Amino acid sequence: MLHVSVRFHSCCLLVFVALLMVSCAGLPTQPEPQPSPPPPPPLAQPKPQPRIHPPITTSTRIFPDFAAIIAQPGDTFSSLASQYLNDPSLDWFIAEFNEITSLNTGQELIIPLHLNDKRRLSMKGYQTVPVISYHKFSRERADLLTVKASAFEEQMRFLKENGYRVITMDLFFEFLNSRRPIPGKSVVITIDDNYYSTYEIAFPILKKYGYPATLFIYTDLITSGGKSMNWDILSEMSKHGVDIQSHTKSHRNLVKRTDEESFRGYFETIKKELAESAALIKKRLDKEVKYLAYPFGDTNPLVIALLTKLGYQGAFTVERGSNPFFVHPYRINRSMIYGNFNLQDFQNSLTFTRDKDLR
């Protein structure tokens, strides 16, 4: 019995060892540890933009977005705009933000250090810009399209005395494209056609008040004498605040097709009206043409498509009304100033805010 017991235990031991060997053989081997990847390089920090650092005095406190100051002797809106905004022409921005029209020593002011275009919309409504239009001028008489010199002088003086700001066409389009805020009571002055009376009467008055204006010319009317201006006169005006832009080549109605015109012929003629006038102004005045005044104020989708293709940035009708920032850039309103207008009629053409719903 002893031999049987020993043999039984020996067999159990052999079975146990065999099972252990099989089990160990089936265990997965552990992979070699991999080296840790190097840490990523630190992200480049954006270079800080330079900020305006006006001198800090006992009358000045500078905060991240605005400056609180007490006006000192000699301070003006222009000098403060130059000091804090790097642009003296932004004097209106300081005045309008503080809702004042004059500046006195000891007056407390808040000056925003960053421009924005939020003034387009406010609790009072939304900002609009009137574009006014003239045609002819005369010293003695007036009719529907002819404004007397004395009336034009009175209207320009009214703008100056009542806080209006006459702005350039380019600045007006910066407002429309949300690139730059403009004064709340901004006005754009335009004149159509090439009549000599613009140079003889309107041009000296515009220079007297320092007002820019845009003159829309049709190039077939440019002559060397008579009632039209020539290229030398136009060049002189262009150098002194008058922006020369297109009124087409021949002043034909752009939307009316004649009985003799095929659609293809009409298309090519309209394209010529728009392209050749711009090319000639560029050649004679070295002036890029970006804007058009429609003859008779008429347009259609085809004309607008051609304007876009030819690089025009905007165009003007003669629909009365002021222009919000969301006006169609190729259907901009203009209010004609007629020769029989009194000063109240003129003022009624200068709406600069709209206080009704956007619906």
Sine and cosine of phi, psi and omega as CSV:
sin_phi,cos_phi,sin_psi,cos_psi,sin_omega,cos_omega
0.00,0.00,-0.57,0.82,0.02,-1.00
-0.88,0.48,-0.66,0.75,-0.01,-1.00
-0.91,0.41,-0.62,0.78,0.01,-1.00
-0.90,0.44,-0.69,0.73,-0.01,-1.00
-0.89,0.45,-0.67,0.74,0.00,-1.00
-0.90,0.43,-0.69,0.73,-0.02,-1.00
-0.91,0.42,-0.60,0.80,0.01,-1.00
-0.90,0.44,-0.71,0.71,0.02,-1.00
-0.91,0.41,-0.57,0.82,0.02,-1.00
-0.91,0.41,-0.66,0.75,0.02,-1.00
-0.90,0.43,-0.68,0.74,0.03,-1.00
-0.87,0.49,-0.65,0.76,-0.02,-1.00
-0.90,0.43,-0.67,0.74,0.01,-1.00
-0.90,0.44,-0.67,0.74,0.03,-1.00
-0.88,0.48,-0.68,0.73,-0.01,-1.00
-0.88,0.48,-0.69,0.72,0.01,-1.00
-0.90,0.43,-0.64,0.77,-0.01,-1.00
-0.90,0.43,-0.69,0.72,0.02,-1.00
-0.88,0.47,-0.64,0.77,0.01,-1.00
-0.89,0.46,-0.65,0.76,-0.02,-1.00
-0.92,0.39,-0.67,0.74,0.02,-1.00
-0.89,0.45,-0.69,0.73,-0.01,-1.00
-0.88,0.48,-0.70,0.71,0.00,-1.00
-0.91,0.42,-0.59,0.80,-0.02,-1.00
-0.91,0.41,-0.47,0.88,-0.04,-1.00
-1.00,0.07,-0.13,0.99,0.00,-1.00
-0.94,0.34,0.71,-0.71,0.03,-1.00
-0.94,0.35,0.54,-0.84,0.04,-1.00
-0.99,0.14,0.58,-0.81,0.01,-1.00
-0.98,0.21,0.73,-0.69,0.02,-1.00
-0.94,0.35,0.41,-0.91,0.06,-1.00
-0.91,0.41,0.69,-0.72,0.03,-1.00
-0.90,0.44,0.71,-0.71,0.01,-1.00
-1.00,0.00,0.55,-0.84,0.05,-1.00
-0.93,0.37,0.58,-0.81,0.02,-1.00
-0.93,0.37,0.65,-0.76,0.02,-1.00
-0.91,0.41,0.49,-0.87,0.01,-1.00
-0.91,0.41,0.52,-0.86,0.01,-1.00
-0.90,0.44,0.57,-0.82,0.02,-1.00
-0.91,0.41,0.49,-0.87,0.03,-1.00
-0.91,0.42,0.49,-0.87,-0.01,-1.00
-0.90,0.44,0.61,-0.79,0.03,-1.00
-0.90,0.43,0.63,-0.78,0.03,-1.00
-0.93,0.35,0.76,-0.65,0.01,-1.00
-0.99,0.16,0.68,-0.74,0.02,-1.00
-0.88,0.47,0.62,-0.79,-0.01,-1.00
-0.94,0.35,0.81,-0.58,-0.04,-1.00
-0.89,0.45,0.64,-0.77,0.02,-1.00
-0.98,0.21,0.59,-0.81,0.01,-1.00
-0.91,0.42,0.65,-0.76,0.03,-1.00
-0.90,-0.43,0.38,-0.92,0.05,-1.00
-0.97,0.24,0.76,-0.65,0.01,-1.00
-0.82,-0.57,0.98,0.19,0.03,-1.00
-0.91,0.41,0.42,-0.91,-0.01,-1.00
-0.88,0.47,0.70,-0.71,0.01,-1.00
-1.00,-0.04,0.83,-0.56,0.03,-1.00
-0.80,-0.61,-0.04,-1.00,0.02,-1.00
-0.92,0.39,-0.28,0.96,0.00,-1.00
-0.98,-0.19,0.16,0.99,-0.07,-1.00
-0.72,-0.70,0.71,-0.70,0.16,-0.99
-0.79,-0.61,0.82,-0.57,-0.03,-1.00
-0.98,-0.22,0.79,-0.61,0.07,-1.00
-0.89,-0.46,0.17,-0.99,-0.07,-1.00
-0.83,0.55,-0.60,0.80,-0.11,-0.99
-0.90,-0.43,-0.13,0.99,-0.02,-1.00
-0.40,-0.92,0.27,-0.96,0.09,-1.00
-0.88,-0.47,0.68,-0.74,0.10,-0.99
-0.95,-0.30,0.86,-0.51,-0.09,-1.00
-0.74,-0.68,0.28,-0.96,0.19,-0.98
-0.90,-0.44,0.84,-0.54,-0.08,-1.00
-0.88,0.48,0.71,-0.71,0.00,-1.00
-0.97,-0.25,0.29,-0.96,0.06,-1.00
-0.82,0.57,0.72,-0.69,0.00,-1.00
1.00,-0.03,-0.23,0.97,0.03,-1.00
-0.93,0.37,0.64,-0.77,0.15,-0.99
-0.75,-0.66,0.23,-0.97,0.07,-1.00
-0.86,0.51,-0.63,0.77,-0.02,-1.00
-0.92,0.39,-0.68,0.73,-0.02,-1.00
-0.92,0.39,-0.61,0.79,0.04,-1.00
-0.93,0.36,-0.62,0.79,0.04,-1.00
-0.91,0.42,-0.60,0.80,0.05,-1.00
-0.92,0.40,-0.66,0.75,-0.07,-1.00
-0.95,0.30,-0.66,0.75,-0.14,-0.99
-0.98,-0.20,-0.39,0.92,-0.06,-1.00
-0.86,-0.51,0.01,1.00,0.01,-1.00
0.88,0.47,0.41,0.91,-0.03,-1.00
-0.40,-0.91,0.97,-0.24,-0.04,-1.00
-0.90,0.45,-0.36,0.93,0.00,-1.00
-0.95,0.30,-0.13,0.99,0.04,-1.00
-1.00,-0.01,0.38,0.92,0.05,-1.00
-0.84,0.55,-0.62,0.79,0.01,-1.00
-0.87,0.49,-0.55,0.84,-0.06,-1.00
-0.89,0.46,-0.67,0.74,0.03,-1.00
-0.93,0.36,-0.69,0.72,-0.02,-1.00
-0.89,0.45,-0.72,0.70,-0.05,-1.00
-0.95,0.32,-0.58,0.82,0.02,-1.00
-0.89,0.46,-0.60,0.80,-0.01,-1.00
-1.00,-0.03,0.01,1.00,0.05,-1.00
0.82,0.57,0.75,0.66,0.05,-1.00
-0.71,-0.70,0.32,-0.95,0.02,-1.00
-0.88,-0.48,-0.19,0.98,0.02,-1.00
-0.66,-0.75,0.33,-0.94,-0.08,-1.00
-0.81,-0.59,0.77,-0.64,-0.01,-1.00
-0.84,-0.54,0.50,-0.87,0.06,-1.00
-0.85,0.53,0.70,-0.71,-0.02,-1.00
1.00,0.02,-0.07,1.00,-0.02,-1.00
-0.96,0.27,0.68,-0.74,0.02,-1.00
-1.00,0.04,0.71,-0.70,-0.06,-1.00
-0.71,-0.70,0.50,-0.87,0.21,-0.98
-0.92,-0.38,0.80,-0.60,-0.01,-1.00
-0.88,-0.47,0.94,-0.33,0.09,-1.00
-0.89,0.45,0.67,-0.75,-0.04,-1.00
-1.00,-0.07,-0.01,1.00,0.00,-1.00
-0.74,-0.67,0.74,-0.67,0.07,-1.00
-0.98,0.22,0.48,-0.88,0.14,-0.99
-0.47,-0.88,0.22,-0.97,-0.01,-1.00
-0.96,-0.29,0.39,0.92,-0.04,-1.00
-0.93,0.37,-0.27,0.96,-0.01,-1.00
-0.94,0.34,-0.15,0.99,0.10,-1.00
-0.87,0.49,-0.54,0.84,0.02,-1.00
-0.84,-0.54,0.69,-0.73,0.01,-1.00
-0.49,-0.87,0.04,-1.00,0.05,-1.00
-0.90,0.44,-0.37,0.93,-0.02,-1.00
-1.00,0.09,-0.26,0.96,-0.05,-1.00
0.63,-0.78,-0.57,-0.82,0.04,-1.00
-0.75,-0.67,0.55,-0.83,-0.09,-1.00
-0.95,0.31,0.65,-0.76,0.12,-0.99
-0.77,-0.64,0.39,-0.92,-0.04,-1.00
-0.84,-0.55,0.89,-0.46,0.08,-1.00
-0.97,0.23,0.70,-0.71,0.14,-0.99
-0.92,-0.40,0.90,-0.44,-0.04,-1.00
-0.97,-0.24,0.47,-0.88,-0.14,-0.99
-0.73,-0.68,0.69,-0.73,0.08,-1.00
-0.84,-0.54,0.26,-0.97,0.09,-1.00
-0.83,-0.56,-0.92,0.39,-0.07,-1.00
-0.81,-0.59,0.30,-0.95,-0.01,-1.00
-0.70,-0.72,0.44,-0.90,0.02,-1.00
-0.49,-0.87,0.47,-0.88,0.03,-1.00
-0.99,0.11,-0.48,0.88,-0.13,-0.99
-0.95,-0.30,-0.62,0.79,-0.20,-0.98
-0.81,-0.58,0.26,-0.97,0.06,-1.00
-0.66,-0.75,0.58,-0.81,0.17,-0.99
-0.62,-0.79,-0.24,-0.97,-0.12,-0.99
-0.83,0.55,-0.70,0.71,-0.06,-1.00
-0.97,-0.24,0.07,1.00,-0.02,-1.00
-0.89,-0.45,0.85,-0.53,-0.01,-1.00
-0.97,-0.24,0.75,-0.67,0.03,-1.00
-0.93,0.38,0.51,-0.86,-0.01,-1.00
-0.84,0.54,-0.66,0.75,-0.02,-1.00
-0.90,0.43,-0.60,0.80,0.02,-1.00
-0.94,0.34,-0.65,0.76,0.01,-1.00
-0.90,0.44,-0.67,0.74,0.07,-1.00
-0.86,0.50,-0.70,0.71,0.00,-1.00
-0.89,0.46,-0.63,0.77,-0.01,-1.00
-0.93,0.37,-0.66,0.75,0.02,-1.00
-0.92,0.39,-0.62,0.79,0.05,-1.00
-0.92,0.40,-0.61,0.79,0.05,-1.00
-0.85,0.52,-0.69,0.72,0.03,-1.00
-0.86,0.51,-0.71,0.70,-0.04,-1.00
-0.91,0.42,-0.69,0.73,-0.11,-0.99
-0.98,0.20,-0.24,0.97,-0.07,-1.00
-0.90,-0.44,0.36,0.93,0.18,-0.98
0.98,0.21,0.27,0.96,0.07,-1.00
-0.98,0.18,0.50,-0.87,0.06,-1.00
-0.89,-0.46,0.88,-0.47,0.07,-1.00
-0.99,0.11,0.85,-0.52,-0.09,-1.00
-0.91,-0.40,0.32,-0.95,0.02,-1.00
-0.97,0.26,0.29,-0.96,0.05,-1.00
-0.90,0.43,-0.64,0.77,0.00,-1.00
-0.89,0.46,-0.64,0.76,0.03,-1.00
-0.92,0.39,-0.59,0.80,0.07,-1.00
-0.86,0.51,-0.67,0.75,0.00,-1.00
-0.96,0.27,-0.45,0.89,0.14,-0.99
-0.90,0.43,-0.60,0.80,0.10,-0.99
-0.90,0.44,-0.72,0.69,-0.01,-1.00
-0.89,0.46,-0.55,0.83,-0.04,-1.00
-1.00,-0.05,0.21,0.98,0.07,-1.00
0.87,0.49,0.54,0.84,0.01,-1.00
-0.99,-0.11,-0.39,0.92,-0.10,-0.99
-0.36,-0.93,0.69,-0.72,0.11,-0.99
-0.96,0.28,0.41,-0.91,0.01,-1.00
-0.76,-0.65,0.29,-0.96,0.01,-1.00
-0.83,0.56,0.52,-0.86,-0.06,-1.00
-0.88,0.48,-0.57,0.82,-0.01,-1.00
-0.95,-0.31,0.85,0.53,0.00,-1.00
-1.00,0.09,0.55,-0.83,0.02,-1.00
-0.68,-0.74,0.60,-0.80,0.13,-0.99
-0.92,-0.40,0.76,-0.65,0.02,-1.00
-0.97,-0.25,0.79,-0.62,0.08,-1.00
-0.79,-0.61,0.45,-0.89,0.06,-1.00
-0.71,-0.71,0.72,-0.69,-0.02,-1.00
-0.97,-0.22,0.54,-0.84,0.11,-0.99
0.98,0.19,0.10,-1.00,-0.19,-0.98
-0.95,-0.32,0.45,0.89,-0.11,-0.99
-0.90,0.44,0.65,-0.76,-0.05,-1.00
-0.88,0.48,-0.47,0.89,-0.03,-1.00
-0.88,0.47,-0.40,0.92,0.07,-1.00
-0.89,0.45,-0.68,0.73,0.02,-1.00
-0.96,0.29,-0.65,0.76,-0.10,-1.00
-0.96,0.28,-0.61,0.79,-0.14,-0.99
-0.92,-0.40,-0.82,0.57,-0.12,-0.99
-0.95,0.31,-0.66,0.76,-0.09,-1.00
-0.85,0.52,-0.74,0.67,0.04,-1.00
-0.88,0.48,-0.58,0.82,0.00,-1.00
-0.94,0.33,-0.65,0.76,0.06,-1.00
-0.87,0.49,-0.69,0.73,0.03,-1.00
-0.90,0.43,-0.60,0.80,0.00,-1.00
-0.86,0.52,-0.65,0.76,-0.04,-1.00
-1.00,-0.07,-0.05,1.00,0.00,-1.00
0.94,0.33,0.53,0.85,-0.08,-1.00
-0.99,-0.12,0.75,-0.66,0.18,-0.98
-0.97,0.23,0.36,-0.93,0.07,-1.00
-0.47,-0.88,0.33,-0.95,0.07,-1.00
-0.91,-0.42,0.80,-0.60,0.03,-1.00
-0.96,-0.29,0.88,-0.48,0.03,-1.00
-0.99,-0.11,0.90,-0.43,-0.06,-1.00
-0.91,-0.41,0.52,-0.85,0.22,-0.98
-0.95,-0.31,0.80,-0.60,-0.31,-0.95
-0.95,0.32,-0.39,0.92,0.03,-1.00
-0.92,0.38,-0.34,0.94,-0.04,-1.00
-1.00,0.09,-0.17,0.98,-0.07,-1.00
-0.96,0.29,0.88,-0.48,-0.05,-1.00
-0.78,-0.63,0.06,-1.00,-0.02,-1.00
-1.00,-0.09,0.08,1.00,0.00,-1.00
-0.19,-0.98,-0.09,-1.00,0.05,-1.00
0.99,0.17,-0.57,-0.82,-0.10,-1.00
-1.00,0.03,0.03,1.00,-0.03,-1.00
-0.96,-0.29,0.42,-0.91,0.06,-1.00
-1.00,0.10,0.54,-0.84,0.07,-1.00
-0.99,-0.16,0.00,-1.00,-0.07,-1.00
-0.92,0.40,-0.54,0.84,0.01,-1.00
-0.90,0.43,-0.67,0.74,0.04,-1.00
-0.91,0.41,-0.70,0.71,0.01,-1.00
-0.88,0.47,-0.61,0.79,0.04,-1.00
-0.90,0.43,-0.66,0.75,0.03,-1.00
-0.89,0.46,-0.71,0.71,0.00,-1.00
-0.91,0.42,-0.62,0.79,-0.01,-1.00
-0.88,0.47,-0.51,0.86,-0.01,-1.00
-0.99,0.14,-0.11,0.99,-0.07,-1.00
-0.77,-0.64,0.75,0.66,0.22,-0.98
1.00,-0.05,0.04,1.00,0.02,-1.00
-0.96,-0.29,0.86,-0.50,-0.03,-1.00
-1.00,0.02,0.91,-0.42,-0.04,-1.00
-1.00,0.03,0.85,-0.53,-0.02,-1.00
-0.74,-0.68,0.01,-1.00,-0.20,-0.98
-1.00,-0.04,0.62,-0.78,0.16,-0.99
-0.83,-0.55,0.44,0.90,-0.06,-1.00
0.99,0.15,-0.07,-1.00,-0.04,-1.00
-0.99,0.11,-0.76,0.65,-0.12,-0.99
-0.87,-0.50,-0.02,1.00,-0.02,-1.00
0.95,0.31,0.40,0.92,0.06,-1.00
-0.96,0.27,0.42,-0.91,0.07,-1.00
-0.93,0.37,0.83,-0.56,-0.12,-0.99
-0.98,0.20,-0.23,0.97,-0.08,-1.00
-0.96,-0.29,-0.15,0.99,-0.04,-1.00
-0.98,-0.18,0.86,-0.51,0.04,-1.00
-1.00,-0.05,0.76,-0.65,0.02,-1.00
-0.96,0.28,0.30,-0.95,-0.01,-1.00
-0.89,0.45,-0.48,0.88,-0.05,-1.00
-1.00,0.10,-0.22,0.98,-0.10,-0.99
-1.00,0.04,0.78,-0.62,0.24,-0.97
-0.96,0.28,0.22,-0.98,0.03,-1.00
-0.89,0.46,-0.65,0.76,0.02,-1.00
-0.90,0.44,-0.66,0.75,0.03,-1.00
-0.90,0.44,-0.66,0.75,0.06,-1.00
-0.88,0.48,-0.72,0.70,-0.01,-1.00
-0.85,0.52,-0.74,0.67,-0.04,-1.00
-0.92,0.40,-0.58,0.81,0.01,-1.00
-0.92,0.39,-0.69,0.72,0.01,-1.00
-0.90,0.43,-0.67,0.74,0.05,-1.00
-0.86,0.51,-0.66,0.75,0.03,-1.00
-0.91,0.42,-0.66,0.75,0.02,-1.00
-0.84,0.54,-0.65,0.76,-0.07,-1.00
-0.99,0.14,-0.67,0.74,-0.11,-0.99
-0.98,0.21,-0.69,0.73,-0.10,-0.99
-0.94,0.34,-0.58,0.81,0.03,-1.00
-0.90,0.43,-0.68,0.73,0.02,-1.00
-0.90,0.43,-0.65,0.76,-0.02,-1.00
-0.91,0.41,-0.62,0.79,-0.02,-1.00
-0.94,0.33,-0.65,0.76,0.06,-1.00
-0.89,0.46,-0.66,0.75,0.05,-1.00
-0.87,0.49,-0.69,0.73,-0.04,-1.00
-0.93,0.38,-0.70,0.71,-0.11,-0.99
-1.00,0.10,-0.50,0.87,-0.08,-1.00
-0.89,-0.46,-0.03,1.00,-0.08,-1.00
0.79,0.61,0.75,0.66,-0.13,-0.99
-0.80,-0.60,0.83,-0.56,0.06,-1.00
-0.96,0.28,0.80,-0.60,0.02,-1.00
-1.00,-0.04,0.83,-0.55,-0.04,-1.00
-0.85,-0.53,-0.27,0.96,-0.14,-0.99
-0.74,-0.67,0.48,-0.88,-0.02,-1.00
-0.73,-0.68,0.63,-0.78,0.23,-0.97
-0.97,-0.25,0.85,-0.52,-0.02,-1.00
-0.92,0.40,0.77,-0.64,0.16,-0.99
-0.84,0.54,0.76,-0.65,-0.03,-1.00
0.90,0.44,0.12,0.99,0.05,-1.00
0.97,0.24,0.16,0.99,-0.14,-0.99
-0.99,-0.13,0.62,-0.78,0.06,-1.00
-0.50,-0.87,0.16,-0.99,0.08,-1.00
-0.46,-0.89,0.12,-0.99,-0.06,-1.00
-0.86,0.51,-0.56,0.83,0.02,-1.00
-0.91,0.42,-0.71,0.70,0.02,-1.00
-0.87,0.49,-0.69,0.72,0.00,-1.00
-0.89,0.45,-0.65,0.76,0.03,-1.00
-0.89,0.45,-0.65,0.76,0.04,-1.00
-0.91,0.40,-0.66,0.75,0.04,-1.00
-0.85,0.53,-0.70,0.71,0.01,-1.00
-0.89,0.46,-0.71,0.70,-0.02,-1.00
-0.89,0.46,-0.58,0.81,-0.06,-1.00
-1.00,0.09,-0.03,1.00,0.10,-0.99
1.00,-0.09,0.10,0.99,0.10,-0.99
-0.93,0.37,0.61,-0.79,-0.04,-1.00
-0.99,-0.17,-0.26,0.97,-0.01,-1.00
-0.16,-0.99,0.29,-0.96,0.00,-1.00
-0.47,-0.88,0.39,-0.92,-0.22,-0.97
-0.83,-0.56,0.71,-0.71,0.12,-0.99
-1.00,-0.07,-0.19,-0.98,0.19,-0.98
-0.85,-0.53,0.52,0.86,0.14,-0.99
-0.97,0.25,0.79,-0.61,-0.02,-1.00
-0.94,0.35,0.59,-0.80,0.03,-1.00
0.63,-0.78,0.44,-0.90,0.02,-1.00
-1.00,0.01,0.22,-0.97,-0.19,-0.98
-0.88,-0.48,0.89,-0.45,0.15,-0.99
-0.98,0.20,0.14,-0.99,-0.02,-1.00
-0.90,0.43,-0.32,0.95,-0.04,-1.00
-0.99,-0.15,0.27,0.96,0.05,-1.00
-0.90,0.43,0.51,-0.86,0.06,-1.00
-0.90,0.43,0.83,-0.56,-0.10,-0.99
-0.91,0.41,-0.27,0.96,0.04,-1.00
-0.94,-0.34,0.25,0.97,0.09,-1.00
-0.64,-0.77,0.75,0.66,-0.06,-1.00
-0.97,0.23,0.68,-0.73,-0.04,-1.00
-0.97,0.24,0.55,-0.83,0.17,-0.99
-0.66,-0.75,0.64,-0.77,0.03,-1.00
-0.97,-0.24,0.90,-0.44,0.01,-1.00
-0.95,0.33,0.68,-0.74,0.09,-1.00
-0.98,-0.20,0.93,-0.37,-0.09,-1.00
-1.00,-0.02,0.35,-0.94,-0.06,-1.00
-0.93,0.38,-0.34,0.94,0.01,-1.00
-1.00,-0.09,0.17,0.98,0.02,-1.00
-0.95,0.30,0.67,-0.74,0.24,-0.97
-1.00,-0.06,-0.03,-1.00,-0.10,-1.00
-0.92,0.40,-0.52,0.86,0.04,-1.00
-0.93,0.36,-0.63,0.78,0.08,-1.00
-0.87,0.49,-0.67,0.75,0.03,-1.00
-0.88,0.47,-0.73,0.69,0.00,-1.00
-0.88,0.48,-0.57,0.82,0.00,-1.00
-0.91,0.40,-0.28,0.96,0.02,-1.00
-1.00,0.03,0.09,1.00,-0.16,-0.99
-0.90,-0.43,0.67,0.75,0.03,-1.00
-0.91,0.41,0.82,-0.57,-0.04,-1.00
-0.86,-0.51,0.05,1.00,0.14,-0.99
-0.50,-0.87,0.48,-0.88,0.01,-1.00
-0.84,-0.54,0.85,-0.52,-0.12,-0.99
-0.97,-0.26,0.39,0.92,0.03,-1.00
-0.94,-0.33,0.15,-0.99,-0.05,-1.00
-0.90,0.44,0.38,-0.93,0.02,-1.00
-0.98,0.22,-0.09,1.00,-0.05,-1.00
-0.93,0.37,0.00,0.00,0.00,0.00
